[in-house]
Amino acid sequence: KGGSGDVLTGFLAGLLARGYEPLAAAILGVYLHGRAGDRAADYYGQEAMNAGDLIDFLSEAQQEILGRDNG
């Protein structure tokens, strides 16, 4: 989807700003971005979802993988 690369770039920048090593940020960021996309597609439908919807599901994907509350 258009704009999803921008979401990924912003998320990766955030991970780097939090102190993640570049390789770890890339691996974790791409995986979580994909997971968020899967969740958004399940919720909205693949054709109806947009890049902004990924943002709504990044936190859930991160909680799922890291096993902690991000709030």
Secondary structure, DSSP 8 states (H G I E B T S, - for coil): -TTHHHHHHHHHHHHHHTT--HHHHHHHHHHHHHHHHHHHHHHH-TTT--HHHHHHHHHHHHHHHH-S---
